[in-house]
């Protein structure tokens, strides 16, 4: 019998493995800002992967990998903060999680 913490770790590891397949080092992560809160302190950002022919939303996998929340109302992941490009921040943190602490620039970012 697995505990909730073990299940969460397993889901996070699975999400990281799948995202490494979607985003090999050096690839581009596309983001779309779906919603900005009235205060400007929170954004809902969709994360998209593409193989050149197809585009798919991998926001749920990113939320699992980063242990962030999913915005059920607007779609995408909830990113807190202001004063900088929060979509870039999300991709930078994703890059660190997928490729190591000092590899924040292993992935490229493009906002749509």
C-alpha positions in Angstrom: 0.0 0.0 0.0 1.4 3.4 -1.0 1.1 6.6 0.9 -0.1 9.9 -0.6 3.4 11.2 -0.4 4.8 8.2 -2.3 2.1 8.5 -4.9 2.9 12.2 -5.4 6.6 11.5 -5.8 5.8 8.8 -8.3 3.5 11.1 -10.3 6.2 13.8 -10.2 8.9 11.4 -11.4 6.6 10.2 -14.2 5.8 13.8 -15.3 9.5 14.7 -15.4 10.3 11.6 -17.5 7.5 12.4 -20.0 8.5 16.1 -20.2 12.1 15.2 -20.9 10.8 13.4 -23.9 8.7 16.4 -25.0 11.5 18.9 -24.3 15.0 17.6 -25.0 17.8 20.0 -23.9 17.9 23.0 -26.3 14.3 22.7 -27.4 11.8 25.6 -27.2 8.9 25.7 -24.7 5.9 27.8 -25.9 3.7 29.6 -23.3 0.4 31.4 -23.5 -0.7 33.7 -20.7 -4.4 32.8 -20.2 -5.3 35.0 -17.3 -3.9 37.7 -15.0 -5.4 38.2 -11.6 -6.9 41.6 -10.8 -4.0 42.3 -8.4 -1.5 41.3 -11.0 0.2 38.9 -8.6 -0.9 35.6 -10.2 -1.1 34.3 -13.8 -2.5 31.3 -15.5 0.0 30.1 -18.1 -0.5 27.3 -20.6 2.7 25.4 -21.5 2.7 24.0 -25.1 4.9 21.4 -26.8 5.2 20.9 -30.5 6.9 18.5 -32.8 6.6 20.8 -35.8 3.3 19.3 -37.1 1.2 19.1 -33.9 0.9 21.2 -30.8 -0.3 19.9 -27.4 -0.9 21.3 -24.0 1.4 19.9 -21.4 0.4 22.2 -18.6 -0.8 19.4 -16.3 2.5 17.6 -16.6 4.4 20.8 -15.9 2.2 21.4 -12.8 3.0 17.9 -11.6 6.7 18.1 -12.2 7.0 21.5 -10.5 4.4 20.7 -7.8 2.5 23.8 -8.8 -1.3 24.2 -9.1 -3.5 23.8 -12.2 -6.0 26.6 -12.9 -9.2 24.7 -13.6 -11.1 27.9 -14.6 -8.7 29.4 -17.1 -6.5 26.5 -18.0 -2.7 26.3 -17.5 -0.6 26.4 -14.4 -0.9 29.0 -11.7 2.2 31.1 -11.3 2.5 33.6 -8.5 4.6 36.8 -8.6 5.0 40.0 -10.4 7.7 42.4 -11.6 9.2 40.0 -14.2 8.3 37.8 -17.1 6.5 35.0 -15.2 6.2 32.8 -18.3 10.0 32.9 -18.6 10.2 32.1 -14.9 8.1 29.0 -15.3 10.2 27.8 -18.2 13.4 28.5 -16.2 12.2 26.5 -13.2 11.0 23.7 -15.5 14.5 23.6 -17.1 16.1 23.4 -13.7 13.8 20.5 -12.6 14.3 18.6 -15.8 18.1 19.1 -16.3 19.6 20.1 -13.0 19.9 23.0 -10.6 22.3 25.0 -12.7 20.6 24.3 -16.0 18.0 27.1 -16.1 18.9 27.9 -19.7 18.7 24.3 -21.0 15.4 25.1 -22.5 14.4 28.1 -24.7 11.3 30.1 -24.2 8.8 31.7 -26.6 5.6 33.4 -25.6 2.7 33.2 -28.0 
